[in-house]
Amino acid sequence: MIAARALAMRYGDRRVFRGVDVELADGAFLLVTGPNGSGKTTLLRVLAGLAAPTSGELRRPERHTIGYLGHDPLVYRELTPLENLTLFGRLYRLPERGERIGMLLERFGLWDVRHERVSTFSRGMQQRLGLCRVLLHDPQLLLLDEPYNALDAQGAALLDDLLGEERTHVVATHEPQRVEARATQRLAFA
């Protein structure tokens, strides 16, 4: 699924990380930990294809098989959840997207607010919608950066269920205890 050898990333004179080696098979779960500014987010962006490493080799699946959730849920706040997911469904060219959208909104507790503007939502509700967006095209690989951010206990439980599903996961978090039992591999940045 993912093979990275001697990955390094720099922004000008600032080294973000170097010498990162990762070998992830289908169904693996990589837990990425480290303090703020250590390179976790940058690594996930590189794995998602949103940034190019400065050096090293990287083999990853095609972008359309990847679901990426960064610090921002990347949803349009002036649209409703239904409008957001319909738009992303069109971008992914999903056939019969209406049924998938309905299922995700129901699963993440957003069905009753599907016609309300996202700008009226709490940060936790926006995070739930971001998770719906990430799952919409049923990706093989999930790259999640601090996915528990702003989730209440019910939202965290929904995310726990999601992380138990059969797929490949890379999760960067400051709360490793939440997912370390699922991790098949760990990468700790200093």
C-alpha positions in Angstrom: 0.0 0.0 0.0 2.7 2.5 1.1 6.5 2.2 0.8 8.7 5.1 1.8 12.5 5.0 2.0 14.6 7.8 3.4 11.9 10.4 3.1 13.0 13.9 4.0 11.2 17.3 4.0 12.6 20.8 4.2 11.1 24.2 4.0 14.1 26.3 3.0 16.7 25.9 5.7 14.3 24.3 8.1 14.4 20.5 8.2 11.0 19.1 9.1 11.9 15.4 9.1 14.5 13.1 7.5 15.2 9.4 7.2 11.6 8.3 7.4 11.1 4.7 6.4 7.6 3.3 6.3 6.3 0.0 4.8 2.5 -0.3 5.1 0.7 -3.4 3.8 -3.1 -3.4 3.1 -5.0 -3.3 6.3 -2.1 -2.0 8.4 -2.5 0.8 11.0 0.3 3.3 11.5 0.2 5.5 14.6 2.2 8.7 14.2 3.1 10.6 17.3 5.3 13.6 18.4 5.1 17.1 19.7 3.7 20.1 17.8 6.0 21.0 14.9 7.7 17.7 14.7 6.5 16.8 11.2 3.4 14.7 11.7 1.1 16.8 9.6 3.7 17.3 6.9 4.3 13.5 6.6 0.5 12.9 6.2 0.4 15.6 3.5 3.3 13.9 1.7 1.6 10.5 2.0 -1.6 12.1 0.6 0.2 13.6 -2.4 -0.5 17.1 -1.3 3.2 17.9 -0.8 6.3 16.5 -2.5 9.1 15.2 -0.3 12.5 17.0 -0.6 14.2 13.7 -1.0 13.6 10.0 -0.7 11.4 7.5 -2.4 7.7 7.1 -2.0 5.2 4.6 -3.5 1.6 5.1 -2.5 -1.8 4.3 -4.0 -3.5 6.6 -6.5 -5.1 9.7 -5.0 -8.7 8.6 -5.7 -8.2 5.7 -3.2 -7.0 8.0 -0.4 -9.2 9.8 2.2 -7.4 12.6 3.9 -8.6 14.6 6.9 -6.3 17.4 8.0 -6.7 19.9 10.9 -9.5 21.6 9.0 -12.5 19.4 7.9 -12.3 21.1 4.4 -16.0 21.6 4.0 -17.8 24.7 2.6 -19.3 26.5 5.5 -21.8 28.4 3.4 -23.3 25.1 2.1 -25.4 22.5 4.0 -24.1 19.1 4.7 -26.2 17.6 1.9 -24.9 20.2 -0.5 -21.3 19.7 0.6 -21.5 15.9 0.2 -23.4 16.1 -3.1 -20.6 18.4 -4.5 -17.8 16.1 -3.3 -19.8 13.1 -4.7 -19.9 14.8 -8.1 -16.2 15.5 -7.9 -15.5 11.9 -7.2 -18.0 10.9 -10.0 -19.9 8.6 -7.6 -22.8 6.8 -9.1 -25.9 6.6 -6.8 -24.3 9.1 -4.4 -27.6 10.0 -2.8 -27.8 6.7 -0.9 -24.2 6.9 0.3 -24.6 10.5 1.4 -27.7 9.6 3.4 -26.1 6.7 5.0 -23.0 8.8 6.1 -25.1 11.7 7.4 -27.2 9.2 9.4 -24.1 7.3 10.7 -22.4 10.5 11.9 -25.5 12.0 13.5 -26.0 14.8 10.9 -29.2 13.7 9.2 -31.5 16.0 11.1 -29.3 19.0 10.3 -28.6 18.1 6.6 -30.4 21.3 5.3 -28.7 23.7 7.8 -25.7 25.8 6.8 -22.4 24.4 8.1 -21.5 27.9 9.4 -24.0 27.4 12.2 -22.3 24.1 13.3 -20.1 23.6 16.3 -16.5 22.6 15.5 -17.3 19.0 16.5 -20.2 18.9 14.0 -17.9 20.2 11.3 -15.4 17.5 12.2 -18.1 14.9 11.8 -19.0 16.3 8.4 -15.3 16.2 7.5 -15.3 12.5 8.3 -18.3 12.0 6.1 -16.5 13.8 3.3 -13.4 11.6 3.7 -15.4 8.4 3.6 -17.7 9.4 0.8 -15.7 7.6 -2.0 -15.0 4.6 0.3 -11.2 5.0 0.2 -8.8 2.1 0.8 -6.4 4.3 2.7 -7.4 6.8 5.5 -4.9 9.5 6.5 -6.2 11.2 9.6 -4.5 14.1 11.3 -5.8 14.7 14.9 -9.1 13.1 14.0 -10.5 13.3 17.6 -10.2 17.1 17.5 -13.4 18.8 18.9 -15.4 15.5 18.9 -17.6 14.9 21.9 -17.9 11.4 23.5 -20.5 10.2 20.9 -18.4 11.5 18.0 -15.3 9.9 19.4 -17.1 6.6 19.7 -18.2 6.9 16.0 -14.6 7.5 15.1 -13.4 4.5 17.2 -15.9 2.4 15.2 -14.5 3.8 11.9 -10.9 3.0 12.9 -11.9 -0.6 13.5 -13.0 -1.1 9.9 -11.0 -3.1 7.4 -8.8 -0.6 5.6 -5.4 0.9 5.9 -5.0 3.7 8.4 -2.4 6.3 9.2 -3.4 8.4 12.2 -1.4 11.2 13.7 -2.5 12.1 17.2 -1.5 13.6 20.5 -3.7 11.0 22.1 -2.0 7.8 21.2 -3.7 5.9 24.0 -7.0 6.1 22.1 -5.7 4.1 19.2 -2.5 2.3 20.2 -4.3 -1.0 20.6 -5.2 -0.9 16.9 -1.7 0.1 15.7 0.3 -2.5 13.8 3.2 0.1 13.5 4.3 3.2 15.2 6.4 6.2 14.1 7.4 8.7 16.7 8.8 12.1 15.8 11.0 13.9 18.3 
